[in-house]
């Protein structure tokens, strides 16, 4: 294995920094916006286009909030969102750093829109720990679409059989394996050692 692709949410990032709870757990209490309302007015109709790069997060969210929560600015909600979804697994990061030091190239492979991808790499400084990021809004396809894996494979310039992958979603693991990647589903308690062993099996 010359390349390791690492999913973000559910593998490397786990919710709120303070307690690991889902990021919008206290959305209504903190910002006065019920999560069900945000889901129905924003995520359900628009997220698919946003996460695959066909629409932009901030202007779309601004328009939606103008209708359902005019007192709330899009920038304030985005800041709240990103900050509350940034609890890094430092133990995994240490293990990944050791593997990278031994010569394995590290990339993030994740379904993200542009602003959060930048937040991950710049604000959370994952650009210092990974050699790059492949994300859905930039690729125009999201996992588990075969095109995601094809474009990421082409991006690193190695054969699919040289790529390892950890992700918490079973459908993504199955799609990666069908494309030729070595893949292991990440679950609570998983370790990088488990993944390396699975790739070699």
PyMOL commands that set and color helices and strands:
alter all, ss='L'
color gray80, all
select helices_A, chain A and resi 27-31+35-51+57-68+74-83+90-101+114-123+126-128+136-139+146-156+160-162+170-179+192-200
alter helices_A, ss='H'
color red, helices_A
select strands_A, chain A and resi 3-6+105-110+132-135+163-167+182-185
alter strands_A, ss='S'
color yellow, strands_A
deselect
rebuild
show_as cartoon
